[in-house]
């Protein structure tokens, strides 16, 4: 490895390391504007100049453009290099508007820092400044082009890293303009990263415009809980409200970047734009009460029902948005009070998919998002994976194949095998079988039997040819990765995907498996649900037969998640008591007999386990309470914080149903680290909250027998005169937390029903028609989107918040031909 000297300090670095990176390892921060670790070097700003005293290069050179070599002697403090950097700053400031007092970047601006550190403070140029016209870039990003220093970070991120082409450099020389051909919202769902990546404030967060300064904020490392990926963030709070979310570097998870849903979907914690959406006060029978009255009433009512009808008459429901602390506490109070086990999933199908995925990770083939980037072949099964990890693998020339019935769109080249859900496993099985057939002699007996059981043909000739062509590339790969969803797939698909990955492993490859689970804490939900799989649907049966009299709902909303509203409404009306603990204004909260507000992830330290089994901790950002609107807080002296009576859900559970004699002096059963490990063997490594920076990866602790799954290609196949209705998730418009974030409203697309072009033609429908889908439990109306890049025989409908999709029954929904008509 090259050994060099920087500022009289010797260092040895790996081959290919840039001098600017080598200096950083020594703690020497060479000034820079255009250089960024995720984007690489481009040498556009000339700010990282250093003096090379010895070695293959001499004189002033750009440290981001030169690889470290043996014998180099580098000085960052040489008079010539310092003078050069000072001149660069002066050039950049010639046209700068000097608007720091009104710039949202003030206090966190790299140009501001370098200008001060270089000593530049006197303007010598008195000519006219260059000016630009700013553009409208959508609801999230404010454009201030006059602040631009032409570092190219924005275009390199937006076009090269993310793969979108609607923003980039235009014109030439001193008139280069970074923007769009016409005003309009940015197409990329990762556009918010422009705010973090820009060093001067050309792109700023429009949602926080003129509201804050960095030094006024309470900041803490946090997590995104909008999905199961567990992206790392920094939350910023001010006056009891979350003001902004930034990306936090985690090299194993999200790297430097996050999606717009994560960045702008935080207003649920504030109660929306007007503070009124979030329920702030405890209630009993619809009336606001004190904290003590709410807790006492809930505790007494539950105890009364347990005495009258037995502990089995009290059922409890959690969800995948519970923190690990809440899930474990709910399970603990159920066990100690002899209540039935809690349910964390709505229906059995969702539970089986999640559990099949989680147990498969115990085979040691789970990969992180960062590891997907190093894959040389990516297979996506039943997932709509709009994430940057796959984009980076494709940039390294890894073939990407997507096996999915939906019209998938990604900013990269990929092969799309558009097949119905029944054929997902068939296509995957054929692809893997043809890729490992030559290595069949080295397989174990179980693997050989599994290989022989895999299908060899697919009914569609075009897809068959495509699979055979891709099999050769898979055979040549060394590090293939299977990305498997749990949305449109069958119950057996996650387990089948694991077996296919293990088959590739026995064929002397280094495969990986990456699951996309249905919620932020689905991993622990699957483990804590037990082998029997108690679900809300099970509880609903017990309510209907009269064995359950009381329902405890913890940060869950059956009125949103459970399909078949016609069954849900009368069943819950039979209950004697509904106790709800939540921070969202859900339909279940509105029907609660007793309600207690819980705190969000920003108001209390919380642990979540991502879909790869990575345990991560989000620190408390602020105390909470009703946020203060306006420039200054009201000058009112109070002995309480309005809306500040909430607590973590697990603490409330302990107060309502815990073992009173086991409490400690502070009212809780010790720290979470003392009782979380007792709830499941997989949680034994979680003996405190001091996790590593990148999280702690755990395994389920037990697994199923491998090579026992069978491709379900002969399951229910759509008949010529019917369609299977698939309910799917979108990045915007379908998430539970995002629905309570007003900021995202303008980014939510209208709901559409997707149908294959051939199917639409047979029905006499055209793209853009308003159609009605008739089901046995009601009808759904939406605009039609016709595509040739999707499976035939299926209808695809999002779980959009503007659609009453909950009226559909929970079973597999089949729509007859005459059930689709133009309005």
N, C-alpha and C positions, 0 to 999 in steps of 0.2 A: 504493500500500500504506500502511496506517496507520503513523504515526510517533508514538511515545510515549516518556515518560521514566519510568524505574523506578529509584528510589534514586539520583537525579541522573545516571543514565546513559541516553543516548538509544539507541533501537533502532527499526528498521523491520521489520515482519513482514507476512506474507501476510494477506489478508482472511480473517476467520473464526478467527484464532488467539486462543486464550484468554489472558488476562493471566498466568495461572500458567505457561503455555507460553512466553510472551514473556520472562518473568523467567528461566526455565530456560536460554534461549538466551544470556542474559547471565552465566550461571553463578550465578544467585541462586536457591537452592532454597527456595521457600516451603513451609512445613510442610503436609502433607496426609495424610489417611487414606483417604477415599473415592475421590479422583481417581486414575485410572490411564489412561495414554495409550491403551491398547487398548480400554478400556471407556467412555471419555469422562467427562463431568462429570455429577454428580447433586446436589451440594450437600447431602449428608447429614450430614457430620461437623462442618462449620463451622470446620475447623481452618486453612483457607487464607485467613483474613481479612487484608486489607490496608487501608490508608487511601488513598482517592482524594482528592487535593488539588485537582485541576483536571480539567475535561472533563465529559462528559455525566452522570457519576455522582459523587456526593459522599459523603464519610464512609466508615465501615467497611463493606466489601462483601466477598463471597466471590470470590476471584480466579479460581476455576475456572468460575464461572458467567457471566462478563462477557467479551465479545469486545473485543479491543484496538481502540481508536479514535484517530483523529488528535487531538492536543492533550491526551491524558491525562497527568497527572502522578501517579505512584503511589509510596507509601512503604510498604515492608515493615517498617521499623523504627520507625514512629511509635508513640509511647507508648500511644495508645488501641488500636491494632491489636495490639501486643504484650500488653497487659493482657487484651484479649478472648481471644487464643489461650491465655493462661495459665489463664483461667477455664474454657475448653473442656476443657483437659487435666484440671483438677480435677473437672469434672463426670464425665468419662469414668472417672476413678479411683475414684469413689464406690463402685461395685459391683465393681471389679476385685478378684480374689482375692489379689493380691500374691504370686503363687506363682512368681516368677522363678527361684528356686533349683532348682525341679524342672520348669520349663517348657522344652520342647525348643526353643522359639523364643528363649530367652535368648541374648543376644549378637547377634541378628539381628532383634530385635523393633522395629518402628517406634514402637509405643506407648512402649516403654522409652526409645528415643532422644528422642522429643518430650517425655516427662516430665522427663528430665534437662535437656534444653536449655531448657525453659521455666522451670526453677527450682522446680518444684513438689516439695516434699518433706515437708510437714506435713499430716496428715489432720485436717480440722476437723469432719467429719461423723461422729458416733458412733452412727448408727442401724444397723439390721440390713441386711446386704447382700442384694441380690436374687440368688437362686440358681436354677439350671436343672438338669434331668436330662440327662446326656449320652446320645447314641445310638450304637448300633453302625452304622457306615457301610461296613462291608466290611473286607477284609484290608489295605487300603492306607492308609486315612485314620483317624486318631484324632480324636474329637470332644471338645472341651472348651468347652462353650457359655458357661461362667461368665466366660470371658475376652473375650467379644464386646463390641464398642463400637458395633455397629449401623451399620457403614459401608456395608453392602449390596454390597460387592465380590463376595462369594461368589455371591449370587443373580444379580447382573448378569452375572457370567461364566458361571455354570452354565446359566441360563435364556436370557438374551438372546444371549450370544456363542456358546455351544455348542449351545443348542437343546434341552436336556433339562429335564424338568419334575418330576422326583422329589425335588428339593431346592429349598427356597425359604423365604421369610419367612412366619411364621404368628403369630397373635395381634396385638395392637396396642400402640401407645404404648411405655411403658417395659418391657412384657412381650414385646416382639417376639422370636420364637424362629426361628433359622435351622436347619432340619433337614428331616426327612422325616415323612410322616404316621405311618409305622411304621418300626421298626428294619429295616435290611437294607442289602445292598451297593448302592452307587451304580451307576446304570445306565450312565453315561457312561464311555467308554474314555479320556476326557481328565480324569477326576476328580482326578488327582494335581496338576493345576495349582492346585487350591484351596490346597495347601500354600504355593505361591509367592505367590499373590495375596492371602492373608489377612495383614493387617498385625500381628496380635496373638497368633497361636498357637491360634486356635479349631480350625483344621485343621492337624495336624502329620503328618509321615511316620511311620506306625506301624512300618514296617520298620526305622527307625533310632531308635526310641523309647528314651530313656535311655542312648544309646550314645555320644553325641558332643556337643561344643560347637563352634561355628563357629571359634573361635580355635585349636582343637586340630587342625584339618584341613589336609591338603595339598590345594590347590585349583588347577585349571588348566582352560582352555577345551578342550572335547573335542567329539566328534561321535557321533551315534547311527548304528550300522551294522546295525540290525535290518531296515532296508529301504533302498530306493534314494533316499529323499527328502533325506537328508543334514542332518537337523535338528541345530541347534547346542545344545550342552549345557555345563554346568559339572560336572566330576567331582570328588567329594570323597573323599579317602582318609585312612585312619588305621590305624596299626599294620599296614602292608603290605596292607591290604584296602580295596577300594572300599566306602564306607559309604552314599553317597547320590548321586543324580544330580538336578541342577536344570536348568531351562530357561535357555538363554542367548539374549539378544536378537539376532536377525538379521532385519532388516526385509525382506530379500529372500527368505528361506526360511521359517522357522517362526514369525517374529514373536516373541512372548513365551512361546509355549506349546509343549508336547510331549505325546505320547500316553503312556498308562500302560505300554505295552510298552517304550517307550524309557526311562521314568523308573525302572521297577522291574525291568527285565530285565538287570541287570548282574552277578548273582551268579555267572555262568559264569566271571568273572575271578577270583573268590575260591575256586573249587572247590566251590560250593554252600554250604549252611548248615553243613556239617561239614568243609569244606576238602578232602574226600576225593575229590570227583568229578573234579577237575582233575588230570591227570598231571603231576607236578612234576619227576620225575627222568628222565634219559636211560636208555634200555634197549637192550640187545643180546640178542636171542633170549629176551626175557622177563625178563632179569635186570638190575637196576640197575647202572649203570657210571658211571665218571667222565665228565666233559664231553670230555676229551681222547680217551678210548677210544672214545666214541660217534662223534665226528667222524672220527677216524682210521679206524675200522672202515668207516664209510659211504664215505669217500673211496677207500679201498683196494678195497673190493668193487665199487664202480662202475667204477673204472679197470680192474679185472680183467675184468669183463664186457665193457667196451668193447674191450679187447685181444683177447679170445677170440671175440666175436661181432660186433664192429664197433660204432661209436657209435650206429647206428640201432637197436640192441637195447635202448636205454635210453629209456623214455618218461616224461613228467612231466605231472602234473595239478595245476592251481591251482583257484581258485574265485573267485566274486564277493565273498567276504568277505576276500580278500587285500587288503592295502594296495597303493597304486600302486607303492611302492618294491619290494614283494615280487614283484608281477607283472612289473615291468620287469627285476628281477634274474633271475627265473626264465627269462625270454625271453633275457636276455643270456648266462647260463651255457649254455643250450641251443645258442645260436648259436656261442659260442666253443669249445664242446666237440663241435660238429657232431652234437648230438643232434637228433632231430625237434622241431619246434615244440611248445610246451606246449599243453595243452587247458585251457580255462577254463569250458567248458560241458559238461553231461552228454550232451545229444543235439543233433542237428542242428536240430530244430524250435525249441528254445529259443534256439539261437545265431542262427538266421535272424530270429526275431522281434526279438531285442535289436539285432542289427546293422541291420535295417531301420529300427528306431526311431532309433538313433544317427545313421545317415547322413542321415536326414530332418531332423535338427536343423541341418544345415549350410545350410539354406535361409533362415536368419535369422528364423524364426517361433517359436523356442522361448520359452516364458514360464516364470517362476518361480511358486511358490505365491502369493507376494504379488501378482503380476500377475493371477492368476486372480480375486482379489477384485474387480478393476475390470472384469471381463468383464460384458457385458450379455446374453450367451446362452452357456450351457455345455452341451456335448454330451459325455456320458460313454459310451465304447464299450468293452465288455468289461473293465470295471474295477468293483471294489466300493469306491468312493472315500469312505471314512469319514474325511475330513479337513476341517479347519475352513475352508480357503480357499473351498471350494464353498459352505459355510454362509454365509460373509460375502458372497459374490456374490448368493446368494438373498435375504439380508437387504436388499440394495440393489435388490431386485425383478428380478433377472435370471432368466429362465426356465431351468430345468434339466431336461434330458431324459437318461435313462439307458437305453442300449440294451445289455441284458445278459440272459443266460438265468437268472441266479440271482435268488432272492427278496431283492432289495436293500432295505435299510432305512437311511434317513438322517434326521437331525433337521431336515428342511426339506421344503417342498413341491416335488415333482418329478413329471415324467411318466415312467413306466416302460414301455418297449417290451420286453416279455419274449419274446425270439426265440432260436432255437437258434443256435449258433456259426456255422453256414453262412449265416445270414441277417443277421449283424451288418453286413457291408459293404453288403448290399442296402438295409437301412434307412437307413444313413448316406448312401449314394449318393442315394437318393430324396429325403431331406431336403435335402441340399445342392443337388441339381439343381433342385428346385422353388423354392429360395430365390434362385438366380442366373439363372434362365431369362430374366428381363427384362433382365439385363445382358449377354446373350450377344453382342451386337454389339461390345462393347468388349474381348472376350477375344482372346487370341492364338490362332494356328492350333492349336497343341498343346492348349491349354486347351479350345478348342471341340471338338476331336475327343474329348477326355476327357469333356466334358460330354455329347456325343451318345452315348457308350458307357455312360453311367450308366443303371441300371435306372429304369423309370418306375412299376412296380407291384410290390406285395408281395402274396403269396398270401393273407394273413390280412386280411380286409376291415376288421376293427376297428383293426388296427395301421395299415393304409393310411390310414384316416380320421384317426387320431391324428397321423400323419406330415404329412399335408397341412395340418392345423390348426397344427402347430408350424412348418411352413415359412414361414408368413406372419410369425411372430415373428422367425425367423432372418433373413428378408429385411429386416426393419426394424432389425435390430441393426447396430452399428458395430464392436464389439469381441468377436466370438464366439471361444470357446476350445474346442478338442477335447481331451478327456482320454482317452487310449487306454492300455489295459492290455496285458500280454503273457502273461496267465495262460490265459484260456479262449478267446482269439482264434485265428484261423488264422494261418499263417506270413505271409500277404500283407497282413494287416490293418494293421499299423503303417505300411507304405509307402502303402497306400491312404488312410489317415487323413491322412498328410502331403499327398498330392495333393489331397484334399478341402479342406484348409486353404489350400493355394496357389490353388485355384480361387476360394475366397472372397476371397483377397487380390486376384486379378485382377478381381473384381467390386467393387473399390474399398472393401473392408472392411479392418480391421486385425486379422486373425485371429491366434490363438496355438495352439501344439500343446504338450501336456504329457503325457509318457509315464510310466508306472509300470513300472519294470524289475524283473527278478527278484532282484536282490541289491544290496548296498551299492556295489560297484564294477563293476557290469555295464557301465557306459559304457566304461571302459578295457578290460574283458574283451573286449567286442565289437571294439574297435579292434586289440587285440594278438592276436586269434585269426586275423587274416588273412582274405583273400578266400575261401580254400578251406574254412574252417570246420572245423578239426581239433577233434574232440570226444572225450570219454571213450569214447563208443560206437565211434569209429574205433580207439582204442587197444585196446579190448576185442577187436575183430576181429583185430588184430595179435597180441595175446596168444594167442588161440585158434589162429592159424595158425603160431605158434612163432617169429615174427620179433622179438617183444619178450620180453626175458628179465628185465628189471629195471624197477621202477616207482617213481618218486619222487613222493610225494603231499605237497603243501604246503597246509596249512590247507584241506583238502577232505575230504569223506567220501562216496565212491561207494556205500558200504553204506547210506547214508541217501538219497542223491539219485537213484540209478539204479534205475529200475523193471526188473523181471525178475530177482529175486534168484536164481532157479533157474539162470540163466545166469552170474551174477556169481561165485558161490561156486566152482564148479569151474574157472573161467577163472583166477582169481587164485591158485588152488592150484598152477598150472603154473609160476608165476614162481620164479626163483632168488633174487630179492631184492625186498623191499618196504621202502623207506625212507620214513618218515613224519615230517613236521614239523608240529606242531599244538599248540594249547592246550586243545582240547576232548577229552573222553573218548569218542571216536567208535569205531564198529565197525572202522574202518580202522586206528586206533591199536592196538586189541587184536590185530590180525593182523599188525602190523609186525615185520619182521625186525630193523630198527634204528629206534629212535624217539628224537627229540630234541624237548624242549618249547620252544615259541616263546613270546614275550611277547605280551600283548594290547595293544589300542589304548591302554589306560591306563598301560602300563608303558614305552611307547616312542613317540616322535613318529611320526605316520603321516599319510599323505595319502590322501584318497578323493575320487572324482569322482562327484557326484550325477547323477541321471538327466537333468538339464537341461544337463550339461556344466560344472558349477560345481566348480572345484578348491578343496578346503578342507583345512586342516591341523589335526590334533588334537595338542595338546602333551602331553608326558609329564607324568603326574600324580604317580607315585611309582615307586620302584625295583622293588617287587614281592618275591615270596617268599611262603611259606606265611603267611597272616594269623594274627595273634595273637588268640586268643579270651580273653575275661575282662576284668576291670577293669584289671589291670596286666600288663605283659609279664614273663615269667619272668626271674629274676636269674641268668642263665647267660652266662658269657663264652665266646664262640666267635670263630673267625677266618673264619666264613662265615655267610651268611644261608640258613636252610633253604628249599629250593625256589627260591633266587635265581640258579640257574645258567642260566636261560633268556635268550635273546637274540631280537632281531627276526628273523623268518623270512628276510629278505633277507640278513642277516649270516651266518646259518647256511648258507644256500645258497652264499655266497661261500667260506666255509671248506671246505665239502664238495667243491664242483666249480668254484671260481673259478680264475682265472689266478694262480698263486702268485707269479710273478715280477712281476706288475703291482700287487701290494698296496702300500699305503702303510704307514707306521710303525705306525699304530693297527690294522692288520689288515683294513681295509675300503677299497674303491676310491674314496676321497674321499667327499664328501657326496653324498646322493641327487640334489641339484640339478645335479650335474656329469654324471650318466649317464642320468637319466630322459629328458631331451629327445632323446637319441640313439635311443630305442626306437620313436618314432613322430613324424611331423611335427606332429601336433596338440599334442604335449607341449613344443614349442619355447618357448612363453611361460613354462614352468615352469623358470626358471633359478635358483631358490633356494626357500627355505621361508618367505620373508617376504611371504606373500600379503596382499591387502587384507582388512580385517576381514570383509567380506561375501563373501569368496572371489573367485576369478578364473574367469570364464566362458570356456571354450574351445570351438572348433568342431572337427568331425572332420577338416577339412582337405581333404576330397574328398566328393563326393556322387554319388548315382545319377542317371540321367536321370529327370526328373519327368514326370508325366502319362503314364506307361507302364503303370501298374497297372490291373487290371480287377477289378471286383467279383466275388467268388467265390460268388455265390448259388446257382450250379448245381453246387457241389461235392457231396460226399457228404451226402445228406439221409437222415434217419432214416426207416426203413420203419415201417409201422404195427405190426409185430411185433418191434421192437427198440428199444433205448435206447442213446444215446451216454453213456458214463461220463465225467464231467468232474471232474478232480482239482483242487481249488482251495486257495488260501491263506486263513487266518483271521488276525485280529490276535493272538489268543491261541491257543496249542495247536499251531501248525504251524511256527513259526520255529525255526531250528536253535539260535540263541543262547538264545532264551527257554526252550527245552526243558531247558537246563542251569541255569536260574534258579529255585530253589525258591520264591522269593517269589511268582512268578506262578502256582504250582500251583493255588491256590484260585480263581483267576480263569479257569482254563481250562474251557470248557464241554465237556460230553460230546460225542463225535462223533455226528453224525446224517447220515443219507442223505436228501436232499431230493428230493421227487417231486411232480409236479403233481397236484392233487386229482382231476382226471378220470382220469389214468393210474392213480392209486392205487385209485380206485373200480373200474376195469376189472379190476384184479388182486385185488380183494377185500381191500385193505389199508386200514387206518385210521391216523390220526395217533397216534404213540406205540408202534406195533407194533414188535417186534423182528424184523428181516428179515435174510435172508442173500442176498448178491449172488454168484452163481456165475459165475466167469470160466474161461477156458481154462487159467489158471495157478493156480487156487485160488479160495477164497471169502473174502468180507469180511462181517463181521456188525456191525450197528449198529442203533440205533433210528431209526425212520422219522419224518421231519418233512414233513407234507403242507402244501402252499401253493397258493393260486390265483394268486399273483403271481410266477410263474416260467414258463419256457418248457416246452412239452410235448415229450415224446420225449427228455428228458435225465434222467440221474441225476447228482446233485451230491454229491460226497464230499470232505471236507477231507483234506489230507495230515497228518492228526492223528498225534501221536506215540504215541497209544494204539492205533493201527490199523497193521496190517502191509500198508500199501498198496504197499510195494516189491515184493510178489510179483506185481504186475500187469506185463504186458509193456509195452514202451515205445511200441508202435504205438497207433494210435487204437483205443480199447477199445469194442467194441459188445457190449451185453448183450441176449441174446434175451429174449423175453417170459417164457418158462418159466425164465429164469435168476434171477428174483426171486421169493422165496417167504417166507412168514411162518414164523417159527421156533416 
